[in-house]
């Protein structure tokens, strides 16, 4: 959650909805986690 707060200035509402922005961040965090621990 801190990552979202620190990067809120990178959210542009004319490009995407807020929920999609959060989902994208969660997706890439999950990918990073799985690559770190499962490979």
LINJO-V766572 format. One record per residue. N is the residue number from 1. PSI is psi in degrees with one decimal (NA if undefined). OMEGA is omega in radians with two decimals (NA if undefined). BURIAL is 1 if it has 9 or more other C-alpha atoms within 8 Angstrom, else 0. Layout:
n: <N	N>
psi: <PSI	PSI>
omega: <OMEGA	OMEGA>
burial: <BURIAL	BURIAL>
This chain:
n: <1	2	3	4	5	6	7	8	9	10	11	12	13	14	15	16	17	18	19	20	21	22	23	24	25	26	27	28	29	30	31	32	33	34	35	36	37	38	39>
psi: <-31.3	-33.4	-37.1	-46.4	-41.1	-23.4	17.6	-26.3	-14.1	-2.9	126.6	111.9	-19.8	-11.7	-36.8	161.8	154.5	-42.1	-35.1	-35.2	-45.3	-42.5	-38.7	-42.2	-43.8	-39.6	-48.8	-29.8	-40.2	-40.2	-45.2	-42.9	-47.0	-36.8	-35.7	-40.3	-17.5	-1.4	NA>
omega: <3.13	3.09	3.09	-3.10	-3.12	-3.09	-3.12	3.12	3.11	3.10	3.10	-3.03	3.10	3.11	-3.00	3.02	-3.10	-3.12	3.10	3.09	3.12	3.14	3.11	3.10	3.13	3.13	-3.10	3.03	3.12	3.09	3.11	3.13	-3.10	3.10	-3.12	-3.00	-3.04	3.09	NA>
burial: <0	0	0	1	0	0	0	0	0	0	0	0	0	0	0	0	0	0	0	0	1	1	0	0	1	0	0	0	0	0	0	0	0	1	0	0	0	0	0>
